[in-house]
Amino acid sequence: MKNPVISGLYAITPDLLDTGALRGVAEQALAGGVRLMQYRNKIADQSLLREQARQLQQLCRAHGAAFIINDHLEIAIELDADGLHVGQEDVSVSQTRHQLGCDKIIGVSCYNRLDLAIQAQKEGADYVAFGAFYTSVTKQNTVTAPIDLLCQAKQKIVAPVVCIGGINLTNATTLIEQGCDAIAVSNALFQAKDIQASAQQFSGLF
């Protein structure tokens, strides 16, 4: 997949050690219309990370979705993943671009700081992510991003803006109305009783 549009529902996988269970929920989300999926697992060891990433990549390819890995550049290179998402303490955008190539997606966490987003765009990021906009169950001790940051960002940068942090079907509308291009969702999607239906509802907001 080359340079897919960064828009709509962006699924962030939950921390699961059971690879079969992870495949199951991911497949439901993809069946519901997810076209961007980020593999993020903070409790798996390197061997499990590689195996889960490989299996999720196969699912994403079967559904025509972009597969992005969180943080692990070496695994993204090894699997020829569609892209990598990095934080401010991870490998730099320029180094990531050099190692991944020009046709891969690079996303950057910018928290609540517009200056980081401007710098990330300058270095060649394909999208910037702000958040947490709401209280996050998935990621604790996060900084809080104000809603008006989206308006400021749209005036200063042209890279797609992804919103993350405590987003659900009720509060997502506000972020979309303020100009975000994609919403990154984990708990509200993967903890839903009907994951496929939830993915369809989230996608329908756009």
Secondary structure, DSSP 8 states (H G I E B T S, - for coil): --S----EEEEE----S-HHHHHHHHHHHHHTT--EEEE--SS--HHHHHHHHHHHHHHHHHHT-EEEEES-HHHHHHHT-SEEEE-TTSS-HHHHHHHH-TTSEEEEEEET-HHHHHHHHHHT-SEEEE--SS--SSS-S-----THHHHHHHHH--S-EEEESS--TTTHHHHHHTT-SEEEESHHHHTSSSHHHHHHHHHHT-
